[in-house]
Amino acid sequence: MKTVPSRRPQACTRPKRATALRACAAAAALLMLAACGGGGGGDSAPVANPPPTTPTPAAGPVVLVQVATGTDVAALARARNATVAEQFGRRPIYRLQLPAGANADTVAAALATTPGVVFAEPDLPNETPETTRNTVWVIGGDSGTYATQWAPQTLRLADAHTRSTGAGVRVAVLDTGIDATHPAFAGRLARRADGSLLGRDFVDDDDNPAEEGSRSDTGYGHGTHVAGLVALAAPGAMLMPLRVLDRAGRGNAWVLAEALAWAVDPDANPATDDGAHVINMSLGSTRPTRLLAVAVALANCEFSDDDDNFKDAGFDDDRARCTQGRNAAVISAAGNAGSPDERVYPAAESAPGTRAVGATSQAQRLAAFSNSGGWIKLAAPGELIVSAVPGGGYGTWSGTSMAAPLAAGTAALVLGTPSPSPVPGATALRQWRAEDLMKRLEDRSKPVCGAALRQIDAAAAVSNTPAPAPACP
């Protein structure tokens, strides 16, 4: 599992995401022209006694806030010597940039008790579990061992594929990006009508969610490996790669929330069905965050119109999308601390429509590195797992990051079967509610030897029949 990376340092302020890179490029161009003595044909005279320039103050930490309808967020920011850097779509949720030297925890605590503030919190880091433990992939395997390794047999994928391949299902992979040229993804990447890749890079703010870095970077290859396991479990599903982690496998809550919102509605039009049906996040933070809890609730449509926190008109597009059943189940890695006590968020929020996934070994036992605890209900193979790595090859990696995408792929298979409780007015794949999908994975799972968790069984889940008990040594 990986943490979400911080944004790259910017040389200029970012009032809006869409114009940030253009604004920075323009600023750089002006600086270059000034250094050359002008921008004309070279005949202009130098300016005598140019006015002194005011240095741009260094940026400090970030605080995230949601405000009640009608609250003047700019005034709230000014009172703390902060600026409003970005807004979360049209929602009343903002990213406040504090000055250098400010304490984000102190400012957030003060804002949280201010009238008109729903929540205030520092922008927390997120990362993969493998980054936390500094584990990397080992070169080895090929397309043959990728298909025939122990994990598909344990999940009974061959039997499941006779009923469903996940055709038509879109699975968003929020990670370090993807090597889109890898043979494992041929014909497996979601596309727009114009043929372009349906993906996004939220680290560099562009439409190319490619893996960046090299083997010396702890996050490099993580997204490609994770995406390869979704493809292995659900060969008919389409992958939506979203880069939210840098080459070190780190990011932040704001970027992750933006990616969650984009994943369920890429064109920002709730009338079109172009979003993900399943979202995989092999990443998280050991500290809870209200922003990610909100973003997950919006993604899987598990929020109530009776909740005053969602009544602002800025949530109207979310309501319109959810009315049509366009929700996404959110599956996350449970963490690699080998702890019964450590919790990883947002999965540990235990919200409807989302689940954390632990990792099992080939012996059908909980992997030694996998977190456990009552907040984790499901597990999947995660030890010595072969999958795609950048450059067209294959590698072996262990972690709950590997278990989560196998669960996400299994969820995609189940979506290809009839829903037991169709969403009124929804059609085809949208008849499944995210929570019903998660319940199916739980109800048709099997025991993990020596542990309270239950392991996913793809064949049982798609056929809606009991899973056979494992032969525990």
C-alpha positions in Angstrom: 0.0 0.0 0.0 1.3 3.5 -0.7 0.8 7.0 0.7 -0.5 9.8 -1.4 2.4 12.1 -2.5 2.5 15.8 -1.9 2.1 18.1 -4.8 5.3 19.2 -6.5 6.5 22.6 -5.4 5.0 25.4 -7.5 6.7 28.7 -8.3 3.5 30.6 -8.3 0.1 30.5 -6.6 -2.6 28.2 -7.8 -6.0 29.9 -7.6 -7.6 27.2 -9.8 -6.2 23.8 -10.7 -7.1 24.0 -14.4 -5.0 27.2 -14.9 -2.2 26.5 -12.5 0.4 25.1 -14.9 -0.4 27.8 -17.5 0.0 30.5 -14.9 3.4 29.2 -13.8 4.6 28.9 -17.4 3.6 32.5 -18.0 5.5 33.6 -14.9 8.6 31.8 -16.0 8.4 33.3 -19.5 8.2 36.8 -18.0 11.2 36.2 -15.8 13.2 35.0 -18.8 12.2 38.1 -20.9 13.2 40.4 -18.0 16.6 38.8 -17.8 17.1 39.4 -21.5 16.5 43.1 -21.2 13.1 43.1 -22.9 10.9 41.1 -25.3 11.0 43.2 -28.5 13.5 43.4 -31.3 16.4 44.4 -29.1 16.3 48.1 -29.7 14.4 49.1 -26.6 16.3 51.0 -23.9 16.9 49.5 -20.5 14.6 50.7 -17.7 16.4 53.2 -15.5 16.1 52.6 -11.7 13.6 49.7 -12.0 11.2 49.5 -9.0 12.2 47.1 -6.3 10.5 43.7 -6.4 8.7 42.2 -3.4 9.8 38.6 -2.7 7.0 36.1 -2.9 6.5 34.7 0.6 7.3 31.0 1.0 4.3 28.7 1.2 3.6 27.0 4.4 1.3 24.1 5.3 -2.2 23.5 4.1 -5.5 23.3 6.0 -8.7 21.8 4.4 -12.1 23.1 5.4 -15.7 22.6 4.7 -18.0 25.5 5.4 -21.8 25.9 5.8 -23.8 27.5 3.0 -23.3 31.3 3.1 -20.1 31.3 5.0 -17.4 33.7 3.7 -14.5 31.3 3.4 -12.2 34.1 2.2 -12.8 36.1 5.4 -12.1 32.9 7.4 -8.8 32.5 5.6 -7.8 36.2 6.0 -8.4 36.0 9.7 -5.7 33.3 9.8 -3.3 35.1 7.4 -4.1 32.4 4.9 -5.3 32.3 1.2 -8.0 30.2 -0.5 -5.9 28.1 -2.9 -8.5 25.7 -4.4 -12.1 24.6 -4.2 -13.3 21.0 -4.4 -15.3 21.3 -7.5 -18.4 23.4 -6.7 -18.6 21.9 -3.2 -18.1 24.2 -0.2 -14.8 22.5 0.6 -11.6 24.5 0.3 -7.8 24.2 0.4 -6.3 27.0 2.5 -2.6 27.9 2.0 -1.0 29.0 5.3 2.1 31.2 5.5 5.5 29.6 6.2 6.0 28.8 9.8 2.3 28.4 10.6 1.2 25.3 12.5 -1.5 23.5 10.5 -2.8 21.6 13.5 -3.2 24.8 15.6 -5.0 26.6 12.8 -7.3 23.7 12.0 -8.2 23.4 15.7 -9.1 27.1 15.8 -11.1 26.9 12.6 -13.0 23.8 13.7 -14.6 25.8 16.5 -15.5 28.8 14.3 -19.2 29.3 13.4 -19.9 28.2 9.9 -17.1 25.6 9.7 -18.2 22.0 9.2 -14.7 20.6 9.6 -11.1 21.8 9.4 -8.0 19.6 9.3 -4.4 19.6 8.0 -3.9 18.1 4.6 -2.6 14.7 5.6 -0.1 12.6 3.7 -1.0 9.2 2.3 1.2 6.4 1.0 1.4 2.8 -0.1 1.9 0.2 2.7 5.0 -1.0 0.7 6.5 2.5 0.8 6.0 2.7 4.6 7.9 -0.6 4.9 10.4 0.3 2.1 9.7 -2.9 0.2 10.1 -3.1 -3.6 9.4 -5.6 -6.3 11.8 -8.3 -7.4 12.2 -9.0 -11.1 10.9 -12.4 -12.0 8.1 -14.3 -13.7 6.6 -13.9 -17.1 3.2 -13.9 -18.7 2.9 -17.6 -18.1 3.6 -17.5 -14.3 1.5 -14.4 -14.1 -1.5 -16.4 -15.3 -0.8 -19.6 -13.5 0.5 -18.4 -10.1 -1.2 -19.6 -6.8 -3.5 -16.6 -6.4 -5.9 -17.3 -9.3 -6.2 -20.9 -8.1 -7.0 -19.8 -4.5 -9.6 -17.3 -5.7 -11.0 -19.9 -8.2 -10.9 -17.4 -11.0 -11.1 -19.9 -13.8 -14.5 -21.1 -12.5 -15.6 -17.5 -12.0 -14.7 -16.5 -15.5 -17.1 -19.0 -16.9 -19.9 -16.8 -15.5 -18.4 -13.3 -15.7 -15.2 -11.6 -16.9 -16.3 -8.1 -15.7 -17.1 -7.0 -19.3 -18.1 -3.4 -19.4 -16.9 -2.7 -15.8 -14.6 0.3 -15.3 -12.1 -0.1 -12.5 -10.2 3.1 -11.4 -6.7 2.4 -10.0 -5.6 5.4 -7.8 -1.8 4.8 -7.5 1.6 5.8 -9.0 0.4 5.7 -12.5 0.7 2.9 -15.1 2.9 1.7 -18.0 0.1 1.9 -20.6 2.3 0.2 -23.2 2.7 -3.0 -21.1 1.3 -6.1 -23.1 -0.8 -7.1 -20.0 -2.9 -4.0 -20.7 -3.4 -4.4 -24.4 -7.1 -3.7 -25.1 -7.7 -3.3 -21.4 -7.5 0.5 -20.9 -10.7 2.6 -20.8 -10.9 5.1 -23.6 -12.8 8.2 -24.4 -14.9 8.5 -27.5 -11.9 10.1 -29.3 -9.7 7.1 -28.4 -7.6 8.9 -25.7 -6.9 7.2 -22.5 -9.5 7.7 -19.8 -7.1 8.6 -17.0 -5.6 11.5 -15.2 -2.3 12.5 -13.5 -3.2 14.5 -10.4 0.5 14.9 -9.4 1.6 16.8 -12.5 -2.0 18.0 -13.4 -2.2 16.5 -16.9 -3.9 13.7 -18.9 -0.9 11.3 -18.9 -0.9 9.1 -15.8 2.3 7.3 -16.7 4.7 5.8 -14.1 7.7 8.1 -13.5 11.0 7.3 -11.9 13.3 4.3 -11.7 14.0 1.2 -9.6 15.7 3.4 -7.1 12.4 5.1 -6.3 10.3 3.2 -3.7 7.0 3.9 -5.4 8.1 3.1 -9.0 6.1 0.3 -10.6 3.5 0.1 -7.8 0.6 1.3 -9.9 1.5 -0.9 -12.9 1.8 -4.0 -10.6 -1.5 -3.2 -8.9 -3.3 -2.5 -12.2 -2.0 -5.8 -13.5 -3.7 -7.7 -10.7 -7.1 -6.1 -11.5 -6.6 -7.2 -15.1 -5.7 -10.7 -13.9 -8.9 -11.1 -11.8 -11.3 -9.4 -14.3 -10.0 -9.9 -17.8 -13.1 -8.2 -19.3 -12.9 -5.0 -17.2 -11.5 -1.7 -18.4 -8.8 0.1 -16.3 -8.9 3.8 -15.5 -5.4 4.8 -14.2 -5.2 7.8 -12.0 -1.8 9.0 -10.8 -2.2 10.3 -7.2 1.2 9.2 -5.8 4.7 10.4 -6.8 7.6 8.3 -7.6 8.3 7.8 -3.9 4.8 6.5 -3.5 3.5 9.5 -1.5 0.7 12.0 -1.8 -1.9 13.9 0.2 -5.5 13.9 1.1 -6.5 16.7 -1.2 -5.1 15.1 -4.3 -6.7 11.8 -3.4 -10.1 13.4 -2.8 -9.9 15.1 -6.2 -9.1 11.8 -7.9 -12.0 10.1 -6.2 -14.4 12.7 -7.5 -12.9 12.6 -11.0 -13.1 8.8 -11.0 -16.8 8.6 -10.7 -17.5 11.5 -13.1 -14.6 12.2 -15.4 -16.4 14.7 -17.6 -18.0 16.5 -14.7 -21.5 15.8 -16.2 -23.7 13.6 -14.1 -26.0 12.9 -17.0 -23.3 10.8 -18.7 -22.2 7.4 -17.5 -18.4 7.5 -17.9 -17.2 6.9 -14.3 -15.8 4.0 -12.5 -17.9 1.1 -11.1 -15.1 0.0 -8.7 -12.2 2.1 -7.3 -9.0 0.5 -6.0 -6.8 2.4 -3.5 -3.7 0.5 -2.4 -2.7 3.5 -0.2 -3.9 5.3 2.9 -2.9 7.2 6.1 -2.8 6.1 9.7 -4.7 9.3 10.6 -8.4 9.7 9.7 -9.4 12.6 7.6 -12.9 14.1 7.2 -12.2 15.1 3.6 -11.6 11.6 2.5 -14.5 10.3 4.4 -16.7 12.8 2.5 -15.0 11.9 -0.9 -15.6 8.2 -0.4 -19.3 8.7 0.7 -19.8 10.8 -2.5 -18.1 8.2 -4.6 -20.2 5.3 -3.4 -23.4 7.4 -2.9 -23.6 6.5 0.7 -24.7 9.9 1.9 -28.1 11.2 3.0 -30.1 14.1 1.8 -31.1 14.5 5.5 -27.5 15.3 6.4 -27.1 19.0 6.7 -23.5 18.7 5.7 -24.5 17.7 2.1 -27.4 20.1 1.5 -25.4 22.8 -0.1 -26.1 23.3 -3.8 -22.4 22.5 -4.5 -23.4 18.8 -4.0 -26.2 18.9 -6.6 -24.2 17.1 -9.2 -23.3 14.3 -6.7 -27.0 13.9 -6.0 -27.9 13.8 -9.7 -25.3 11.2 -10.4 -26.3 9.0 -7.4 -30.0 9.2 -8.3 -29.1 7.3 -11.5 -27.2 4.6 -9.5 -23.8 5.8 -10.7 -21.9 4.8 -7.6 -18.5 3.1 -7.1 -17.5 0.5 -4.6 -14.2 1.6 -2.9 -11.6 -1.1 -2.0 -8.5 -0.3 -0.1 -5.4 -2.0 1.2 -5.4 -2.7 4.9 -1.7 -1.9 5.6 1.5 -3.9 6.2 2.4 -3.3 9.8 1.5 -6.8 10.8 -0.6 -5.2 13.6 -4.0 -5.9 15.1 -4.3 -2.3 16.3 -3.0 -0.1 13.4 -5.8 1.4 11.3 -5.4 2.7 7.8 -7.8 5.4 6.5 -10.1 6.0 4.7 -10.7 2.2 4.7 -10.9 2.1 8.5 -13.9 4.5 8.5 -15.9 1.3 7.9 -18.3 3.3 5.7 -21.0 1.5 3.7 -19.8 0.6 0.1 -16.1 0.4 1.1 -13.9 -2.3 2.5 -10.3 -2.8 3.6 -8.5 -5.9 2.4 -5.9 -7.9 4.3 -3.4 -10.3 2.6 -3.1 -14.0 2.8 -0.3 -16.5 2.0 -0.3 -19.6 -0.1 -0.9 -21.6 3.0 -4.3 -19.9 3.3 -3.2 -18.0 6.4 -3.0 -14.4 7.1 0.4 -13.0 5.8 2.8 -12.1 8.6 3.0 -8.5 7.3 -0.8 -7.9 7.0 -2.7 -5.8 9.5 -5.6 -7.5 11.1 -8.3 -6.3 13.6 -12.0 -6.2 13.6 -12.2 -3.3 11.1 -10.9 -5.6 8.4 -13.4 -8.2 7.2 -11.9 -9.5 3.9 -8.6 -10.8 2.7 -7.1 -11.9 -0.6 -3.8 -13.3 -1.8 -1.0 -10.9 -1.2 2.3 -12.8 -0.6 4.8 -13.3 -3.5 2.4 -12.1 -6.2 3.5 -11.9 -9.8 2.2 -8.9 -11.9 3.2 -6.4 -14.5 6.0 -3.9 -13.9 7.2 -1.0 -16.1 9.1 -1.9 -19.2 7.0 -4.8 -20.3 8.2 -7.3 -17.8 6.9 -8.9 -14.7 7.9 -8.8 -11.0 7.0 -10.3 -7.7 5.8 -8.1 -4.8 4.2 -8.8 -1.4 1.7 -6.6 0.4 -1.9 -5.8 1.1 -1.5 -3.5 -2.0 -1.5 -6.8 -4.0 -4.5 -8.2 -2.2 -6.7 -5.1 -2.7 -6.7 -5.2 -6.6 -7.5 -8.9 -6.7 -10.5 -8.0 -4.5 -11.4 -5.1 -6.8 -11.2 -7.4 -9.8 -13.4 -9.9 -8.1 -15.9 -7.1 -7.4 -15.9 -6.3 -11.1 -16.8 -9.9 -11.9 -19.7 -9.8 -9.5 -21.0 -6.6 -11.2 -21.5 -8.7 -14.3 -24.1 -10.8 -12.5 -27.7 -9.9 -11.6 -28.1 -7.6 -8.5 -30.3 -9.1 -5.7 -31.7 -5.6 -5.0 -31.6 -3.5 -8.2 -31.3 0.3 -7.7 -34.7 1.7 -8.8 -34.5 3.3 -12.3 -30.9 2.1 -12.8 -29.9 -0.2 -15.7 -27.3 -2.8 -16.4 -24.2 -2.6 -14.3 -25.6 0.3 -12.3 -28.2 -1.8 -10.7 -25.7 -2.8 -8.0 -25.4 -0.6 -4.9 -21.8 -0.5 -3.7 -22.8 -1.9 -0.3 -24.7 -4.8 -1.8 -21.6 -5.6 -3.8 -19.4 -5.6 -0.8 -21.8 -7.7 1.1 -21.7 -10.3 -1.7 -18.0 -10.6 -1.4 -18.3 -11.1 2.4 -21.3 -13.5 2.4 -19.6 -15.8 -0.2 -16.1 -15.7 1.3 -14.3 -18.5 3.1 -12.4 -18.7 6.4 -8.7 -17.8 6.6 -6.9 -20.4 8.5 -6.1 -19.3 12.1 -7.6 -15.9 11.7 -10.9 -14.1 12.0 -10.8 -12.6 8.5 -12.5 -14.3 5.6 -10.9 -14.8 2.2 -12.6 -13.8 -1.0 -13.8 -16.6 -3.3 -14.5 -15.3 -6.8 -16.4 -18.4 -8.0 -18.7 -18.4 -5.0 -19.2 -14.6 -5.3 -20.3 -14.7 -8.9 -22.4 -17.8 -8.5 -23.9 -16.7 -5.2 -23.2 -20.0 -3.6 -21.3 -21.1 -0.5 -17.5 -21.1 -0.7 -15.7 -24.4 0.1 -13.8 -24.3 3.4 -10.0 -24.3 3.0 -7.9 -27.4 4.0 -6.1 -25.9 7.0 -2.9 -27.7 8.1 
